[in-house]
């Protein structure tokens, strides 16, 4: 039976430790890549929601302007009718048409506003998710860095801290998912 020297035992222990650290680095790299993918998707969704929100707010504003123009036209015609200028029947038909458009735009604006608020809310939610995924990316990078330092410095404490940071990265990713 062959006895291993103290140096050989230390070398084997260091190899085992380096293997564990390498596995940790691989897991953290996968975690980082997953979060990059998720952050990119969320950023795309946030941009799409922002575009839809801006479009709907612009549409809402356009309807408001049209509503104001029709209301002003109806008011002007009513003043002319009160002053006895022009054909009252023709004016009244136009007044009724304009007042109908004002009512129509008022109803349409409610629906448009609800959609604009929904898209705005979704944009804010996706921005928040993006922040959590980005935090997970940074934490995973920090974990990889510290795990690498543990190999270079031959100090297990850096590896333990890298694993704790990896747990924090998983928590940040989880929070981004459940929002």
Secondary structure, 3 states (H helix, E strand, C coil): CCCCCHHHHHHHHHHHHHHHHHHHHHHHHHHHHHHHHHHHHHHHHHHHHHHHHHHHHHHHHHHHHHHHHHHHHHHHHHHHHHCCCCCHHHHHHHHHHHHHHHHHHHHHHHHHHHHHHHHHHHHHHHHHHHHHHHHHHHHHHHHHHHHHHHHHHCCHHHHHHHHHHHHHHHHHHHHHHHC
